[in-house]
Amino acid sequence: MEAQFPTEQATEPCPVRHWARLAPERIAIHGNEPLSYRQLDARLNALCRQLESAGLSTGDRLAAVVRGAQADVLIAWACVRSGIVFCPLNPAFPLPKQAELATQLAVAAFWSGGEIPDGPWQPLRLDIEAERAARDEPLALDPERLCNMILTSGSSGTPKAVVHRLANHLASARGSATLIPLDEACGWLLSLPLFHVGGYAILFRVFLAGASLVLDDRSQPLKARLESQPVTHLSLVPTQLWRLLAQGFDPANTRLRELLLGGAAIPEPLVSRLEGLGLIPKVSYGLSEMGSQVCTGQPTGAGVVGKPLPGRELCIRQGEICVRGATLFAGYFKAGQLERPLDEEGWFHTRDKGHFTENGELVVEGRLDNLFISGGENIQPETIEQRLVDHPAVAQALVVPIPSDEWGQRPAAFIDWHGEPVSHAELTAWIRSALPGFMVPDRWLPWPDLGGSLKPSRTRLATLATSA
């Protein structure tokens, strides 16, 4: 593996320019039209000049409707180079919602491959394919400047604009590489969208290492892509992996080295099956406010997510996971100001419940906001969900509270089957063999249509369960 950049310096070399000088013909982006690091550098030069000609300068905010196409990646990294604050928006949002969010972020300009909503911003039309050769010299970046505003919905569902400095993402990528190494022979699939911090973080991991970013071409099945494309690193949620295995996925037919699982309770049968195929997955705990990954490790037990990566600190305060470190965000953007809600010791309180194992690994028990009381007993829904997905017939489960005249609230469970369903009596016995009887759901419901979303809304499902 080639050396990573040093971390203690006033400026940072742009990694794309670095590799364009050192290995110009190495593929930087795999897609319908592969781009070498030299070509990527030239296109970024042209884009940065266009942004400058449009009157944008360091610190200005640019709304960009992106998912993970080549143009989206180029816009994102041109902002990194130009010092423009990248404000990605979900293309699923209708135009009025895009306009509402752009207004919230007080953007100076708006870019989209489709229609641009009307507003007090400059609509940008950019030539993504233009190239401009650069001088053969390093390009310095200021790690302390603001880099992006990524919208995230908290438990209230109200979008918050999470702001990071460039230094946060660089520290996040370097810490990640200590446990999930990358080199020039690696390709990381951009399977998460750029409007999500998990997708945006992949750019930094890949370009720092001089590896390849593999674009997510959804016109063909993931199994076929893994068997034909140079994907060595992959991030999935358990449901996606169940689907892959059902299609006959075998890691031996791919170049896969690292599989990172997250986003839901990790089923023990899923891990066992994958290990039987010779691939040991990793699990991760992360949050937008910490630039993605915080802990990573092997799935050794329910909720176990490994130890903190370099650049991250964790502690447990009254059962709540608190975080700080080099990856900690600059704050929330609100009414033109940055708000950084930290305690007097600089800790960010995550509202996640957890504890450490004897060997220092973090166990995530669930969201404190999800806990409810039934007949005087505290019920953490994620505890029931983990037990359910450990049953061989259950692909995914989600537990929500429903009103009860006798107990105040009782659990109801939505079940997505893996293969043939089993009786509710069998699931009841399965839960009772490991958990108290009051954790057995009163109501069993079929998995709802999520409209393509991989992350269900607990609030919406609680309403659905109550009316069922």
N, C-alpha and C positions, 0 to 999 in steps of 0.2 A: 504494500500500500504506500502511496506517495504521501509525503508529510502534509499535515494540515497547517493552516496558518497559525502564527503565534497569537496569543490572546491579549497580551499586555502591550497595547500601543494606542497612540492618540487617534490614528486613522486606521482604516481597514482596506486592504486591496480588494477591488471588485473581483470575486472569484471567477466570473465569466471571462473578464479580460485576462485574468491570470492564466486560465487554461487555454484561451485563444492564442496566447503568446507561447505557452509551453507545449501544448498538444493541439494545434489548430484544426486538424482533420478528425479528431475524436468526435463521435456523435454526442451532442448535448441533448437533443430532443428527438425521440423516436416517434414517428407518426406517419401519416400518408406522405408527408414530405419531410424526411429526416433533415435536421440541421446540425452541422458541425459547430464546434465552439467558435471557429472563425466566422462562420455565417451568422451565428447567433449574435456575436459581438457586433458585427457590421449592421445588423438589423436594429439592434438596440441603439447604436450610434445614431442611426437615421431617425428612430422614434424620439429619442431625447432631443434632437434638433427640432423636430416637428412640435414637440411640447413647448420648447423654448420659443419657437416662432409664434405659437398661439398665445404667448404672454404668460405662461405658467412658470413659476419659480419655486425655489425651495420653501417648503411649508404650506404651499397651496394644497387644497384637498380636491381629489379627482374621484368622482363616482364612476364605477365601471361595472357594467352588467356582465358577469363572468361565471363560467362553470369550470372549464379545464381544457378548452381548445388551445391550439398553438397561439392564436392571436391573444387570448386571455393571458397566457403565460408571459408573452412579450410585453404586454401592457403592464403587468404586475412588476416585472423586473426593470422596465424602463423607469417606473416610479422610484424604485430602489436607487437607481443610478442618479436620477434627477433630484432626489430629495423631496419629491412630491408625495403627499400622504395618500396612499392607496386605500380607497373606500369601496370594497367589493359588494355588489348587490346580487341577490339570488334572481336568476332569470325567470323563475316561476312566479315572481311577483308581478301583478298587473301594473300598467303604467302609472295609475294614480298612487299605488303603494310605493313604487320606485321614486316618484316625485316627493311623496311624504318623507321618505327616509333620507333622500338627498337634501331636503330642507332641514331635517333634524341635524344632519352632519355639516350643514353650512358649506356645501362644496362650491368651488370656483368654476369647475368644468364637469362635463358629463360625457362619458363615452359608452357606446353600445354598438354591437354588430347589427342591432335591429333599430326600432324606432326609439327616439330620445324624447322623453317627456318635456313639456314646456316648463320653464322655471327661470329663476334669476341666475342661471349658470350658463357658461359658454358650451354649446354643443360641439363636440369634437368629431371630425371625420379624419381618420388617420390612415396613411398608406403603410399597412403592416409589412408589406413585402419589400419595401424600399431598403436599400443597403447603402452604407456609407463607411468606407474604409477608415481605420483609425491609425494614429501613430503607434508604433511598437513600443509602448511604454505603459507602466502600471497606471491604474485609475484608482485614486483614493476615495474612500467613502467615510463619512462621519458617523461613527456608531451611536452617537448620542442624539442624533436627530430623530424626530418622530417619523415612523415608517408607515403605519397603517391604522385604520379604524375598522375593526371587524364587529359586525352586529351579532350579539348573542342574546337569547331569551333566557332570563332567569326563571325562577319558580313562578313568578307572577305573570310570565308571558310577555312582559313589556320589554322591547328590544333595548339593550344597552350597547353603546359603542365602546368597545374595548380598544384602547390605544396602546401600541407597543413602540418602543424604540428599536432601531436596527440592532443594537447590542443585545436586546432580549432574544431575538431570533437567532443570532449568531451563537449565543451561549446555549440556547436550546438545541441547536443542531450539533454543536460540539459535544455536549453532554450525551445526546442520543447516540452519537457515533462510538462512544466508549463501550456500549453494550450491543449495538447493532451497527457493526462497521460497514463502511462502503468504500469501494475503490473504483478504478477506471473501468473494470469489467462488469460493474453492477448497473442494473436498471431498476428504478423504483416506479411502479405503476401509480399514476396520479388518479387513484380511484376515489378520492375524496375531493369535493369541490373547492375551488379557490376562495369562495365566500365563507368557508369554514376554516378555522385556524389549523385544523389537522391537515387540510390540503395545502394551505399556504406554507406550512412548515416544511413540507416535502421539498419545495424549491430550494430552500436553504441547505438542507441535508445533501441534496444531490449536487448542487453547484459548488459547495465548499469542497466536496470530495472529488470533483471532476468526473462524476459518474454520469449516467444518462437518465433523463426523465422520459418515461414511456407514457404517451397520452392514452387516455381511456376511450377507446373506440367501441362504443356500445352497439354498433351495427352487427357485431358478431358475438357469440357466446363467450363468456369469460374463460371457460375451459379451453376453447379453441385458441384464444389469444395467449393464454399461459403456455400452451404447447408450441406456439409458433413465434412468439415475441420474446425479446431478451429481458424478461422480467425476473429479477432475482429477489426483489423486496416487494412485499405486498401487505396492505392494511385492509382488514375485513371485519365485519361484524359476524357473530355466529350464524345468523340466518343465511348470509351469503355463502358461508363455508358449507353448511348443510346442503344447500342447493348444488354446490360444486361436487360434493361427494356423491350426491344422488345421481349425478350425470356421469359418474365413473372417473372422477378426477383422481389422478395418481401423481404425486410430486416427482416421481422418478421420470415422468415423461416431460418434465419442465426443467427450467434452470433455477427454480426457486431455492433460495437459501434461507430467507427469513420471512416468517409470517407473523404479523402483529395483529392480535385479536383485541377488540375493545367494543365499547358502546352498549354492552348488556352483560347479564350474568353469563359466565362461561360454562357451558355444559360439560360435565366430566366425561360422558360418553363420547362427545365430540373430540375432546383432547385425546382420549385413549385411542380412538380410531385413527386420528392423524398421526399419533406416535407410532401406531402399528404400521403405518405407511412410511415410517422413517423420517418424519419431520416433526421436530419439537417446536410448538408455537411459543410465542411470548405474549404476555398480557401487559396492559398498560393502564395507568391512571393519569389523567390529565385534565386541564381546564383552560379555557381561553385566556384567563387572567395570568396564566403562567406560560403562555406561548406554546401550548400543546402538552407534550409529555412532562410528567413530573416523576413518576416511578415506572419502572419496567422490570419484569422478571418472568420466571416460568410459572405456569398455573399449577401450583402445588396444593391448593386447597380453595375452599369457597371464599371468594372475595380477596384472595391474596394477589397483590399486584407488584410485588418486588420491592426493592430498596430505592431511595431517592437517587436520581442521576446527578452527576456533577453539575454545580451551578444552581441546585435546588436545596432548600432546607425545609424540613417538616417538623411539626410538633402536634401533640394532641392536647387540647384545652377543653376540659369538661366534655370529653367524648367527641369533640369537633376537630376535624383536620384543619390545621392552619399552615400556611405556606409563605415562603419569602425566598429571596435569592436573586441571582443575576438575570433570571428569566421573568421576574415579576413585572407586570405591565406598568405603563406610565400613569394609567388612570382611566376613568370613564370620561368621555367627552359629553358634556351637558351644558347647554345654553352658552356655548362659546368658551367654556372653562374645562380644565381637567380636574376631576375629583378622584382622589385616591383613598378609599376607605380602609385604612390600616389602623391597628391598635397602637398603643404607645410604644411597643417594641418592634413595630414595623411588620407585624404579621397580618396576612390577609386571611380572614375567616371564610372558609369555603362553603359552609352549611352542609358539608358532607360528614357523616358519622364514621368513625373508624378507630382502629387501635393497632399497635405494633405487636408482631410475634416476638418470641424470645430471641430470634436471630436478627431482629431489626427490619423485617419486611412489613410493609403496610397492608392491613386488611381493611378494605372499604365495605362498610356495612349498609350503606344507602344514604339517601338524602334525609337530613333532619326534617326538612319540609314535608316529606312523604309520610313520616310517622303518624299513626293515629291511635286512639285509645278505644278499646273494646271491653266493656265491663271492668274497667279499672286496670286492664293489662295493656302495656305498650306493644304495638305491632309495627314492626318494620317490614313493609311489603317486600323489599328486596330479599329478605331472609326466606320468605315463602317462595319467591320466584326462583332463587338459586336451588332450593330443594326440588322444585318442580322440573326445572330443566335438566337436573341430574337423572331424571327418569328416562330410560331409553326411547320412550315413545313421544316425548315432548321436545319440540324444536325451540319454542320460545314461550314465555309466559309473562303476564303482567297482572299484578294484583292491585286493586283499588278499594277504598272504603265505600260502603253503601249504608244508608241510614237504617237503624234498628231501634224499634220502640223499647225493647228490653235491654239491649246492650249499648246503645248509643250509636255505635258503628260496628260493622262486621265486614270481613274481607270477601271480595268477589274476584274470581280469577278468569282472565281471558287466556285460552289455550290455543296454540298453533301446533298441530300434530306433525310428528316426523314419522312417516309411514302409517301403519294402521293405528287408529285410535284405541284407547283402552277405556274401561268403565270409570266413572267418577268414584265408584267405591274403591277401585284399585288405587287411584290417586290419593284418596282420603287415607287409606292404609299406609301409602308411601310417605305421606307427610307425617302421620302419627308415629311412624317408626323412628323419626328423627327430631320432631318438633312437638311442642305442647299442643294439646287438642284444640285450644282456642284459636290456633293459627290455621285450622282447616277452613277453607272458604265455604261460605253458606251458599254461594251461587257459582255455577260453572257456565262460562259463555264462550262461544266460538270466536276465533281470532277475527277482528274486523278488517275491512278493506282500508288500508292506510293511504291509498292513492299514490303508491310508489315510494312513500317515505319509509325510511328504515328506523326512524325514531318516533314511536307513538307518543301522543300527548296524553299524559295521565289525567289532566283535567277533562279532556273530551271523553276519554274512556270511562271516567267516573260518572259523568252525566249519562253516558250510554248504558252503563251497568245499572244505574238507579232507575232508569226508565224501562229496563228490560223486564 
